[in-house]
């Protein structure tokens, strides 16, 4: 591999449909879903593929129900296999079935080659460069050799190399450890995520507007429907074209030089739609960034969307660093509980004041009423038996005071005695 073909700069690792025989539109299957409008088995030509092996709806894939096609990238495997299947010198062509099988394996190996060349660019060679050269030579072998490659074994070899490169590149940045974190729908707007370990993180529909993601390890992170408008992804580690294609950005989103800005991203951003990356507008260092765990949403791909509150839905916020942590939820619950207790105490005090007022009002009315009949030398314990008389302002004959209920009249039990027959004599 010569100097011009190093990490992310080689045409061999960038998809070029002009030099491809439309392999992804024939060799690969897809099922009817939110990503594809129809079902197509492997080996069958897509109905939208022209006789010249060009996509007839390429400019309107998403509007036509083929969002999955706009996300897919072959990492340059399509033109590499197409060139092998159609040799420049006279000779037999590679059978289509064999060409499709070789493409399916080569595409996976090219993805690993892309990651290794990115790692080589970060370190300027090293073990990543040696492994990339070995893998590149293997892809150039004959079809039978390529088909016999154990892709999973290669993944097992490449993974530790990428991890070591990532650790060295992020050393000293004090990035948060969010590897494999469930951050679906998380509110990370303007977050300082520089140097964060986000390998395999679930970031579906996450709000990453204006976030600083320089040197963040995004290997395998799921960015479907993530909002990266205005975010700084320029130095993100192991970010791939399919990940970028699956996200929603705009002209203010900074992307690595090795990737292409997706065609479905708008050219201009709406005013006030996002903030500039925080590291640009705030020179302070060490301030705590926003935390992650907002409620999830359901995206068009069948994911959760309904916004939750402050990460309570998945609780993915780092401890002590944001709204999603369990400690913060407990504090909010305690505050809410204290407020409810205070309201209940205030309500009880108001009830007591109303009861006291009712008793005083009843005493004043009794003072104006004639003295009840006496039995011997003692006063009777209740009023005269019979139906209660309507009170002032209450023609229905219910409570004596408007707006009062049975519990408010408990202080008058000595006078009313439940409306039962009057008892005379000694108590």
C-alpha positions in Angstrom: 0.0 0.0 0.0 1.6 3.3 -1.1 1.4 6.6 0.7 -1.6 7.9 -1.3 -3.6 4.9 -0.4 -3.3 5.4 3.4 -6.2 5.7 5.8 -9.4 7.0 4.4 -7.7 8.6 1.3 -7.7 5.7 -1.1 -10.4 5.4 -3.7 -10.4 1.7 -3.1 -12.1 2.3 0.3 -14.6 4.8 -0.9 -17.7 3.6 -2.8 -17.8 4.5 -6.5 -21.0 3.4 -8.1 -19.8 4.6 -11.5 -17.2 1.8 -11.5 -19.5 -0.9 -10.0 -21.9 -3.3 -11.7 -24.7 -2.5 -9.2 -23.6 -5.4 -7.0 -25.3 -4.2 -3.8 -28.6 -3.8 -5.7 -28.5 -7.5 -6.8 -26.3 -9.6 -4.5 -27.8 -8.4 -1.2 -31.3 -9.1 0.1 -33.6 -6.8 2.0 -37.0 -7.1 3.6 -40.0 -4.8 3.5 -39.8 -2.6 6.5 -39.4 1.0 7.5 -36.1 1.0 5.6 -37.2 -0.7 2.4 -40.5 -0.4 0.6 -40.5 -3.9 -0.8 -39.0 -7.3 -0.2 -36.1 -8.6 -2.4 -34.2 -11.9 -2.0 -30.4 -12.2 -2.6 -29.4 -12.5 -6.2 -32.5 -10.8 -7.6 -32.1 -7.4 -9.3 -33.8 -4.5 -7.6 -36.7 -3.2 -9.6 -35.2 0.3 -9.5 -31.9 -0.8 -11.1 -31.6 0.2 -14.8 -30.1 -1.8 -17.6 -26.9 0.3 -17.1 -26.7 -0.8 -13.4 -27.7 2.6 -12.1 -30.3 3.4 -9.5 -33.3 5.2 -11.1 -34.4 6.7 -7.7 -31.0 7.5 -6.2 -31.9 11.2 -5.8 -35.1 10.4 -3.9 -34.3 7.2 -2.0 -35.8 8.3 1.3 -38.9 9.8 -0.2 -39.5 6.5 -2.1 -39.3 4.4 1.0 -35.7 3.2 0.6 -33.9 4.9 3.5 -31.9 1.7 4.0 -30.2 2.2 0.6 -29.2 5.7 1.5 -27.5 4.4 4.7 -25.6 1.5 3.1 -22.0 1.8 2.0 -19.7 -0.9 0.6 -16.4 0.7 1.5 -15.3 0.4 -2.1 -15.8 -3.4 -2.3 -18.3 -3.0 -5.2 -15.9 -1.5 -7.7 -13.0 -3.8 -6.6 -15.1 -7.0 -7.2 -16.6 -5.6 -10.4 -13.1 -5.0 -11.8 -12.1 -8.6 -10.9 -15.2 -10.0 -12.5 -14.6 -8.2 -15.8 -10.9 -8.7 -16.5 -9.3 -6.3 -19.0 -7.6 -9.1 -20.8 -9.6 -11.6 -22.8 -10.8 -14.6 -20.8 -13.7 -16.1 -19.1 -15.8 -13.8 -16.9 -16.6 -14.6 -13.3 -20.0 -16.3 -13.0 -22.6 -14.0 -11.4 -23.3 -16.3 -8.5 -19.6 -16.5 -7.7 -19.2 -12.7 -8.1 -22.1 -12.1 -5.6 -20.6 -14.5 -3.1 -17.2 -12.8 -3.3 -18.8 -9.4 -3.0 -20.6 -10.3 0.3 -17.3 -11.4 1.8 -15.2 -8.6 0.4 -17.6 -6.0 1.7 -17.0 -7.2 5.3 -13.3 -7.3 4.8 -13.2 -3.8 3.3 -15.0 -2.5 6.4 -12.2 -4.0 8.6 -9.7 -2.5 6.2 -11.3 0.9 6.6 -11.0 0.7 10.4 -7.4 -0.5 10.3 -6.4 2.3 7.9 -8.1 4.8 10.2 -6.1 3.4 13.1 -3.0 3.6 11.0 -3.6 7.3 10.3 -4.0 8.0 14.0 -0.7 6.3 15.0 1.3 6.7 11.7 1.7 3.0 11.2 2.3 0.5 13.9 0.6 -2.8 14.3 -2.6 -1.4 12.6 -0.6 -0.6 9.4 0.9 -4.1 9.3 -2.4 -5.8 9.8 -4.0 -3.6 7.1 -1.3 -4.6 4.6 -1.9 -8.3 5.4 -5.6 -8.0 4.9 -5.3 -5.9 1.7 -3.1 -8.6 0.2 -5.6 -11.3 1.2 -8.5 -9.6 -0.6 -6.4 -9.6 -3.8 -6.2 -13.4 -3.7 -8.3 -15.6 -6.0 -12.1 -16.1 -5.5 -11.8 -19.4 -3.7 -9.2 -18.0 -1.2 -11.5 -15.0 -0.5 -14.5 -17.2 0.0 -12.6 -19.4 2.5 -11.7 -16.4 4.7 -12.9 -16.7 8.3 -14.4 -13.2 8.7 -15.1 -13.6 12.4 -11.5 -14.7 13.1 -10.4 -11.5 11.4 -12.7 -9.4 13.5 -11.2 -11.0 16.6 -7.7 -10.0 15.4 -8.7 -6.5 14.5 -10.8 -5.6 17.6 -7.9 -5.6 20.1 -5.7 -3.5 17.8 -8.4 -0.8 17.4 -9.0 -0.8 21.2 -5.3 -0.2 21.9 -5.1 2.6 19.4 -8.2 4.2 20.9 -6.8 4.1 24.4 -3.6 5.7 23.3 -5.3 8.4 21.3 -7.7 9.3 24.1 -5.1 9.2 26.9 -5.1 12.4 29.0 -8.5 13.7 27.7 -10.4 12.3 30.7 -13.3 11.3 28.5 -16.3 9.6 30.0 -16.7 5.9 29.7 -20.0 5.3 27.9 -19.1 2.1 26.1 -22.2 0.1 25.2 -24.4 2.5 27.2 -28.1 2.7 26.4 -28.4 6.4 25.4 -31.5 6.0 23.2 -33.2 9.4 23.0 -30.6 10.8 25.4 -30.5 14.6 25.7 -26.8 15.4 25.1 -27.2 18.7 23.5 -24.0 20.7 23.7 -22.3 17.9 25.7 -18.6 17.8 26.1 -17.8 14.3 24.9 -14.3 14.8 23.7 -12.3 11.6 24.2 -15.3 9.7 25.5 -15.4 5.9 25.0 -18.7 5.4 23.2 -17.9 2.1 21.6 -21.1 0.2 20.9 -23.3 2.8 22.5 -27.0 2.9 21.6 -27.5 6.5 20.4 -30.7 6.0 18.4 -32.6 9.3 18.2 -30.2 10.9 20.7 -30.0 14.7 20.8 -26.3 15.5 20.1 -26.8 19.0 18.7 -23.7 21.1 19.2 -21.9 18.3 21.0 -18.1 18.0 21.1 -17.3 14.5 19.9 -13.6 15.0 18.9 -11.5 12.0 19.7 -14.6 10.1 20.9 -14.4 6.4 20.1 -17.6 5.7 18.1 -16.7 2.2 16.9 -20.0 0.4 16.4 -22.1 3.1 18.0 -25.7 3.1 16.7 -26.4 6.6 15.4 -29.7 6.0 13.6 -31.9 9.1 13.7 -29.4 10.8 16.1 -29.5 14.6 15.7 -25.9 15.8 15.2 -26.7 19.2 13.8 -23.9 21.6 14.7 -21.9 18.8 16.4 -18.1 18.5 16.0 -17.3 15.0 14.6 -14.2 16.1 12.8 -11.8 14.1 15.0 -14.1 11.2 16.0 -12.4 7.8 16.1 -13.6 5.0 13.8 -16.7 6.8 12.6 -17.9 5.2 9.4 -19.9 6.4 6.4 -23.0 4.3 7.2 -23.0 5.7 10.8 -22.9 9.2 9.4 -25.6 8.4 6.8 -27.9 7.1 9.4 -27.8 10.3 11.5 -29.4 13.7 10.9 -26.9 16.6 10.5 -26.7 19.9 8.7 -24.1 22.3 7.1 -22.8 23.2 10.6 -21.9 19.6 11.4 -18.2 19.1 11.2 -17.3 15.7 9.8 -13.9 13.9 9.2 -12.1 14.6 6.0 -12.2 10.9 5.2 -16.0 10.8 5.0 -18.6 12.4 2.7 -21.4 14.7 4.0 -24.7 12.8 3.4 -26.8 14.1 0.6 -30.0 14.1 2.7 -28.5 16.6 5.2 -29.9 20.1 4.6 -27.4 22.7 3.2 -28.3 25.3 5.9 -29.5 24.9 9.5 -32.6 26.6 10.9 -31.9 29.6 13.2 -31.9 28.5 16.8 -32.2 24.9 15.9 -28.9 24.0 17.6 -26.1 25.5 19.6 -22.5 25.7 18.5 -20.3 23.1 20.0 -19.7 24.2 23.6 -15.9 24.0 23.3 -16.1 26.9 20.8 -18.4 29.2 22.8 -17.2 28.5 26.3 -13.5 28.6 27.1 -14.0 27.1 30.5 -12.5 23.6 31.1 -13.5 21.0 33.6 -17.2 22.1 33.8 -19.6 19.2 34.0 -21.3 18.5 30.7 -24.9 17.6 30.3 -25.7 14.0 31.1 -27.4 11.5 29.2 -30.4 9.5 29.8 -33.4 11.2 28.3 -36.5 9.2 27.6 -36.5 7.3 24.5 -38.4 8.0 21.3 -39.8 5.7 18.7 -38.0 6.5 15.4 -39.2 5.6 12.0 -37.3 2.3 12.3 -39.5 1.1 15.0 -37.5 2.4 17.9 -38.8 4.1 21.0 -39.6 7.7 20.7 -42.0 9.3 23.2 -39.9 11.7 25.1 -39.2 10.9 28.7 -38.2 13.2 31.5 -34.6 13.7 32.6 -33.4 10.2 31.8 -35.9 8.5 34.1 -36.9 6.1 31.4 -33.6 4.4 31.0 -31.5 5.9 33.7 -28.3 6.0 31.7 -26.8 9.1 33.1 -23.4 8.7 34.7 -23.4 8.7 38.5 -23.2 12.3 39.7 -22.9 13.7 36.2 -26.4 14.5 35.0 -30.2 14.1 35.2 -30.2 10.4 34.4 -28.5 9.1 37.6 -30.6 7.3 40.2 -29.4 9.7 42.9 -30.9 12.6 41.1 -34.2 10.8 40.7 -34.3 10.1 44.4 -33.6 13.8 45.1 -36.4 14.8 42.8 -38.7 12.3 44.4 -37.8 13.6 47.9 -38.4 17.1 46.9 -41.7 16.2 45.2 -42.7 14.2 48.3 -41.8 17.1 50.6 -43.9 19.5 48.5 -46.9 17.1 48.6 -46.5 16.7 52.4 -46.4 20.5 52.8 -49.6 20.9 50.7 -51.3 18.2 52.8 -50.3 20.0 56.0 -51.5 23.3 54.7 -54.8 21.6 53.7 -55.2 20.2 57.1 -54.5 23.5 58.7 -57.1 25.2 56.5 -59.6 22.4 57.4 -58.9 23.0 61.1 -59.4 26.8 60.6 -62.7 26.2 58.9 -63.9 23.8 61.6 -62.9 26.4 64.3 -64.7 29.0 62.3 -67.7 26.8 62.0 -67.8 26.2 65.8 -67.6 29.9 66.5 -70.3 30.6 64.0 -72.5 27.9 65.5 -71.9 29.4 69.0 -72.9 32.8 67.8 -76.1 31.5 66.2 -76.9 29.5 69.4 -76.5 32.8 71.4 -79.1 34.5 69.2 -81.6 31.5 69.3 -84.1 31.1 72.2 -83.0 29.1 75.1 -83.9 25.4 74.5 -86.4 23.6 76.8 -85.0 22.4 80.1 -85.7 19.2 81.9 -85.6 19.8 85.6 -82.6 21.9 86.4 -80.4 20.5 83.6 -80.1 21.5 79.9 -81.0 18.9 77.3 -78.1 17.4 75.3 -79.5 18.2 71.9 -81.9 20.2 69.9 -85.6 19.3 69.4 -86.0 16.2 67.3 -87.1 16.6 63.7 -85.8 17.6 60.3 -83.1 20.2 60.2 -84.0 23.6 59.0 -82.3 25.2 56.0 -79.4 27.3 57.0 -78.6 30.8 55.6 -77.7 30.8 52.0 -78.4 27.1 51.7 -82.1 26.5 50.7 -81.5 22.8 50.2 -81.1 22.3 53.9 -77.7 20.7 53.7 -74.7 22.3 55.5 -75.1 25.4 57.6 -72.3 27.2 55.8 -71.8 27.2 52.0 -69.0 25.0 50.8 -68.6 23.0 53.9 -69.0 19.2 54.1 -69.8 16.6 56.7 -66.2 16.5 58.1 -66.4 20.3 58.6 -69.4 19.9 60.9 -67.9 17.5 63.3 -67.5 20.3 65.8 -71.3 20.7 66.0 -72.0 17.2 67.1 -72.7 18.4 70.6 -75.6 20.5 69.4 -76.9 18.4 66.6 -76.5 14.9 67.9 -77.1 13.4 64.5 -80.7 14.6 64.3 -81.9 11.7 66.4 -84.8 11.8 69.1 -84.2 14.2 71.9 -83.1 12.5 75.2 -84.3 14.1 78.4 -83.2 13.5 81.9 -79.8 12.9 83.3 -76.8 12.4 80.9 
